[in-house]
Amino acid sequence: MSKVISTMAGNVWKILVSVGDQIEEGQNVVILESMKMEIHIAAEKSGTVREIKINESEFVNEGDVLIELE
């Protein structure tokens, strides 16, 4: 199982995938907002979205698990 990890602290502005979606390596899956900037978080591996562990508008820290992939 692979995980998509937050690369920085910020608010979850938009979740771009849903459970069951097939995603490719390098695909943007979440957009964070920090200091009025949008930061795109991409999957490091291809897979199917198993679980989304965050909600939009939620604050996340660097290293938090955002999404789990199968």
Secondary structure, 3 states (H helix, E strand, C coil): CEEEECCCCEEEEEECCCCCCEECCCCEEEEEEECCEEEEEECCCCEEEEEECCCCCCEECCCCEEEEEC
